[in-house]
Structures are given as structure tokens and as C-alpha cells.
Amino acid sequence: MVEKEKSVPFTEVLVALNDETRPFLPKYLPRFSDINSRDLNALKKTWGSVSSTRKANLLQDLEDLSDSETVVCFDDVAKLGLSDPNADVRALAARLLWESEDVSLIPVFQKMMEKDPDPIARAAGAAALGRFVLIGEIDELQSETYQQVEDSLLLVCTGKDTPKVRQSALESLGFSCRDEVPILIQKALYTKEKPWLASAIFAISRSLDDRWEKQVLDFMKHPDDEIRFEAIRAAGELELESARQPLIDILESGEEQGDNRLAVIWSLSQIGGDDAKVALDAALENCEDDEEAEYIEEALYNLNFNQNLQLAELLDLPIEDIDDEEEKS
């Protein structure tokens, strides 16, 4: 579908983008993926005349499309938005670049985090640096550059900026193994303030550190929906086996709904195990909501894939061999 929509002339796309009397149609969005230099130059010339609301909506739509389509890349359009006069547009542009590993963006995001006049954009710059903390932890970033990224985030997190900016810095530091990070997370947990609690648990979910097991299990029972959501998600990211049965109980009781219920489903797929599979199978069989059923199917695929991957690693075999054996059985 994405390739087919590429046939739309870019001049038509630009006219539609500027025409605020009509909705900007979804069919135009794929034309911004892997945009060629000619079209990008045309967009640059038009960008200044497009309203901030239209640009923000475009970037949000591109982010939504990138979440559902793995073959699209909107990096060049997002980079154009980083220098926009509107803070919301700058923040959305930074968010759209989450998967980019272009190291030339590091100083851009650092400057945004430290110097942007609007806290919304500063927080987005701090959040965007999280990608580079992640790749730094897996040795895919020069050590000196990685240390600069961590140092800048630590300075902001412990500084005097607005809580939202400091919380975003803490979330990005969640990937880091620096000794200072667990101390900052613990301090945030002690505050008992909801935004700090949510950011601390989010950072924990990125830490791959089971030292936080008790806190995660405790926060799964928190009275606030958002805090429970973050804890449920963290249990899956950390693959806490001790959370498996509590999550199964929550799923079967139906006590969580909406995003929290979906988080329970996905976390069970990450933790895995026969009991989790049985619970998800039963939930799928009894499900009357098509969207939730599709989500459970994706979770079951994820659970099976992870278990096959673990078995392949144990037996030192390609995962394809494990899949073949399962198909035969």
C-alpha cells in the first residue's frame, strides 16, 4: 500500500498541505517517506508558509504511520521540523526521530535539551537522547561521545530545569549503567509525586536490572492507573517471572481495562512460560473485541518467537530450525 501511494505527485501533496480548508488525506503521508532531494527542497520552500497546527498534525500522523508500518522512514522531514519556530513542532520532530541513530543529531538534541526556550521542546530533546544512551550501552557509539551524552543528561536531571525536563532526562538515563542512575531512580521513587514515580518506573523498565523487582510488583497494586500501567509494562520489559501469576490473575479477573489491560497482555508475552500462553489462549478464545483479539494474537506470536529464540540459543541452532520442527509437530 505504501509503495502504491508513492505515485501521488508531490506537487499535489504540497498543495493539499497548504489547503487548510480540507483535511490532509492519509494517502499523502507515504510520500514523505525516504523523500528524494528534489521533493525535500520543494518541502523546505513551502514549510514556512504552512501553519504550525498543520505541521504538528502532519508530524503526528507520520509518527502514527511509522508505528504501524516498518518500511517507512521520515527522518529528513523530521529534521526539517527541529528548527521550526513552534515548540510543539520541534518536540514532535524530535519524537519522530526516535529510531534514528544519526550521531550528527546528538549535539542538536543536546542543544535542544539545554538551550531551547520552551520546556516542551527541552523535554523532547532529553527524551530523544535516550536512543543514543541505548546504543552506547551496546557499544555502538564511540565511548567519548557516549560519555558526553550521559554527562549532559545527568547535569539536566540533577539541575534546576522544570520537573518535566528533568523527568525526561531520567527516563533516557534508564538505559545507562552509570552508578549515579539507580540513586536518581531511588530518589524519584521516594518523592511519592506521581510524575516522578511514573518517570522512575519508566526508567526502571529500561534498566534490565532486577534489583527493582519488589518495587515493580508493589507498584502493580498502586491506586493510580498510570502508575500501575508503568509498573505492568516494566514487569514485562524486565521479564520478571515473579510477576507472571499476578499478571495472569489480573488478566483473568478483568480488573484492568483499556491500555492497562493491553499492557498486561504484552507483558505476559515478554515474560513467557506455559501458564502465560494458556492464559493468553483463553483470553483470545473469550475475546469479543476484534482489536483486542488482534493484539492478543500479536502477543502470542511474540511469546512463541521469544521462546523459540531461547530454545535455539540453548541448542545452538538457527531459529529457523526450531520453527520447522514446530511446524512438523
Protein Blocks (a to p, Z undefined) as FASTA:
>chain_A
ZZmmmmpcfklmmmmmmmmkbccdfklmmmmgopafklmmmmmmmmmmpcfklmmmmmmm
mmmmmmmpmkbccklmmmmmmmgfblklmmmmmmmmmmpccfklmmmmmmmmmmombfkl
mmmmmmmmmmmmmmmmnopacfklmmmmmmmmmmmmmmmbdfklmmmmmmmmmmpccfkl
mmmmmmmmmnopaklmmmmmmmmmmnopaklmmmmmmmmmpfbfklmmmmmmmmmmnopa
klmmmmmmmmmnomagcjllmmmmmmmmmngpjklmmmmmmmmmmpcbfklmmmmmmmmm
mmmmmmmmmmmmmnopafklmmmmmmmZZ
